[in-house]
């Protein structure tokens, strides 16, 4: 997919504008997601453009400082990976990279960000030590045919490739799968039989039993808490209806 002419600088400028806004916010969580979206757009549309990787690394390094200073993890490796990719695509971008790295750390930093900038300084020294020959690091933040597609991947390879460990079974975890089953003469037994067939695909020989959800006291409360030991939830409808599947921590549909 080719971007519209001139669109890459727009993504980079948007990311930098949002980063300036973030500095003034008490809770920048959603705005940092916006920065990450701009970075992803840069790299998806500019996968073969060294400047795009340089701009993405610049924005990611600045976002990493903000996240680190808030105790939300250290993401400097993401930026380093992007800088490495820029150099591998075109070593002539090295002067621009050096200028970018020089500008990453201001002369005066906020007290709460000193430790984060100290970490960034260590990463900056590492990146400068590469010269024009950075290590070959596989991109794992997203999938792109030109970046980590077939014959270019070691870690982000297609899931349908044969596993290196033949006895390893990978089962679905923390996922929601919805099955619609036709009504049976005995709806409850029909639901149990359907659950048996579905669950046996992942766990042969499993025995399915019924654990009814507790009744709610208020008729206005339509939420039903699923018993924590339940592997599946069956909803029996005798008419057209709507079902909301919600996270029990926040009950967001």
C-alpha positions in Angstrom: 0.0 0.0 0.0 1.5 3.4 -1.1 0.8 6.5 1.0 -0.4 9.7 -0.4 2.5 12.0 -1.4 3.7 14.0 1.6 1.7 12.0 4.2 4.7 10.7 6.2 5.7 14.1 7.5 2.1 14.7 8.5 2.1 11.7 10.8 5.5 12.7 12.3 4.3 16.3 12.9 1.1 15.0 14.5 3.1 12.7 16.8 5.4 15.6 17.9 2.4 17.9 18.4 0.7 15.4 20.7 3.9 14.9 22.6 4.0 18.6 23.4 0.4 18.4 24.6 1.1 15.4 26.8 3.6 17.4 28.8 0.8 19.5 30.2 -1.6 16.7 31.0 -2.1 15.0 34.4 -3.1 11.7 32.8 -1.6 11.4 29.3 -2.5 7.7 28.8 -4.9 8.2 25.8 -2.7 10.8 24.2 0.3 8.5 24.3 -1.9 5.9 22.5 -2.5 8.6 19.8 1.3 9.0 19.5 1.7 5.3 19.1 -1.0 5.3 16.4 1.0 8.0 14.4 4.2 5.9 14.8 2.4 2.8 13.5 1.0 4.8 10.5 4.5 6.1 9.7 6.0 2.6 9.7 3.1 0.9 7.9 3.2 3.4 5.0 6.9 4.1 5.1 8.3 0.6 5.7 11.1 1.1 3.2 11.7 4.8 4.0 14.7 5.3 6.4 13.4 8.8 7.3 10.1 7.3 8.4 11.9 4.9 10.8 14.1 7.8 12.1 11.0 9.9 12.8 9.2 7.0 14.4 12.2 6.3 16.6 12.3 10.0 17.6 8.7 10.0 18.7 9.0 6.6 20.4 12.0 7.7 22.4 10.2 10.8 23.7 7.1 8.7 24.5 9.3 6.2 26.3 10.6 8.9 28.7 7.1 10.0 29.6 6.0 6.4 30.2 9.1 5.6 32.3 8.7 8.7 34.4 5.2 7.6 35.2 6.4 4.1 36.2 4.6 2.5 33.3 7.5 0.5 31.8 10.7 1.0 29.8 10.1 1.2 26.1 13.5 2.5 24.9 14.2 -0.7 23.0 11.4 0.1 20.6 13.0 3.4 19.7 16.5 1.7 19.4 15.0 -0.9 17.1 13.6 1.8 14.8 16.8 3.8 14.7 18.6 0.6 13.8 16.2 -0.1 11.0 16.7 3.4 9.6 20.5 2.9 9.5 20.2 -0.5 7.9 18.0 0.9 5.2 20.4 3.8 4.5 23.7 4.4 6.3 23.8 7.9 4.9 21.0 8.9 7.4 23.6 8.7 10.2 24.2 12.5 10.4 20.4 13.0 10.8 20.3 10.3 13.4 23.1 11.9 15.4 21.3 15.2 15.3 18.1 13.5 16.5 19.9 11.8 19.3 21.6 15.0 20.4 18.2 16.8 20.7 16.5 14.0 22.6 17.8 15.1 26.0 17.2 18.8 26.9 19.7 20.7 29.1 17.1 21.1 31.8 14.8 18.3 32.7 12.0 18.0 35.2 12.9 16.4 38.6 10.4 13.6 38.1 11.9 12.8 34.7 15.6 12.7 35.7 15.8 8.9 36.1 14.0 8.4 32.8 16.4 10.7 30.9 19.3 8.9 32.6 18.0 5.6 31.1 17.6 7.3 27.7 21.1 8.6 27.9 22.4 5.0 28.3 20.4 3.9 25.2 21.7 6.9 23.3 25.3 5.9 24.0 24.6 2.4 22.8 23.0 3.6 19.6 25.9 5.9 18.9 28.3 3.0 19.4 26.8 1.3 16.4 28.3 3.7 14.0 26.7 2.9 10.6 26.5 -0.9 11.3 23.6 -1.5 13.7 22.7 -5.0 14.8 20.0 -6.8 12.8 16.9 -6.7 15.1 13.6 -8.1 14.0 10.6 -5.8 14.2 8.0 -7.4 16.5 5.7 -4.4 17.2 3.6 -5.0 14.0 3.4 -7.2 10.9 4.3 -6.0 7.5 5.2 -8.1 4.5 8.3 -5.9 3.6 9.5 -5.9 7.2 8.9 -9.3 8.8 6.9 -11.2 6.2 7.8 -14.6 4.7 11.6 -15.3 4.5 12.2 -12.1 6.6 11.1 -13.4 10.0 12.4 -15.5 12.8 10.0 -14.6 15.6 7.0 -13.0 13.8 6.5 -15.9 11.4 3.0 -17.1 10.3 1.2 -19.2 12.9 0.5 -21.9 10.4 4.1 -22.9 10.1 5.1 -26.2 11.6 6.1 -25.8 15.3 9.7 -26.5 16.2 8.3 -28.3 19.3 6.0 -31.1 18.0 4.6 -31.9 21.4 3.8 -28.3 22.3 0.0 -27.5 22.3 -1.0 -23.8 22.1 -4.5 -23.3 23.5 -6.7 -20.2 23.3 -6.2 -18.0 26.3 -8.1 -14.9 27.5 -10.1 -14.9 24.3 -13.9 -14.7 23.7 -15.3 -17.0 21.0 -19.0 -16.9 20.3 -20.9 -19.9 18.9 -24.5 -19.8 17.7 -26.3 -23.1 18.1 -29.7 -24.0 16.6 -32.5 -24.4 19.2 -33.1 -28.0 20.4 -36.2 -29.7 21.8 -34.4 -29.6 25.2 -32.5 -26.3 25.1 -30.4 -27.0 28.2 -29.3 -30.5 27.2 -28.7 -29.1 23.7 -26.4 -26.4 25.1 -24.5 -29.0 27.2 -24.0 -31.2 24.2 -22.8 -28.3 22.0 -20.4 -27.3 24.8 -19.0 -30.8 25.0 -18.3 -30.9 21.2 -16.6 -27.5 21.3 -14.5 -28.0 24.4 -13.4 -31.5 23.3 -11.5 -29.9 20.4 -9.0 -28.5 22.8 -9.4 -30.9 25.7 -10.3 -34.5 24.5 -12.2 -36.5 27.1 -13.4 -33.5 29.0 -16.6 -33.9 31.1 -19.0 -31.0 30.9 -21.3 -30.1 33.7 -23.7 -27.2 34.4 -23.0 -24.4 36.8 -26.0 -22.0 36.9 -25.3 -18.3 37.3 -26.8 -16.8 40.5 -30.0 -14.8 40.1 -29.9 -11.0 40.5 -32.1 -9.3 43.0 -33.0 -6.3 40.9 -34.9 -6.7 37.7 -33.2 -3.6 36.3 -29.8 -5.3 36.6 -29.4 -7.4 33.5 -25.8 -8.4 34.3 -25.1 -12.0 35.2 -21.8 -12.9 36.8 -20.2 -15.9 35.3 -18.9 -18.5 37.8 -15.1 -18.3 37.8 -14.8 -22.0 37.3 -16.9 -21.9 34.1 -15.2 -22.6 30.7 -18.2 -21.5 28.7 -21.4 -19.4 29.2 -24.6 -20.5 27.5 -27.4 -18.0 26.8 -30.7 -19.6 25.9 -33.0 -17.3 24.0 -36.7 -17.9 23.3 -37.0 -14.8 21.1 -34.8 -12.3 19.3 -32.5 -10.7 21.9 -29.1 -8.9 22.4 -26.3 -10.2 24.5 -23.4 -8.0 25.8 -20.2 -9.7 26.7 -18.4 -7.6 29.3 -15.2 -7.4 31.2 -16.1 -8.1 34.9 -13.5 -5.5 36.0 -15.3 -2.7 34.3 -18.4 -4.2 32.8 -17.6 -2.5 29.5 -19.6 -4.1 26.6 
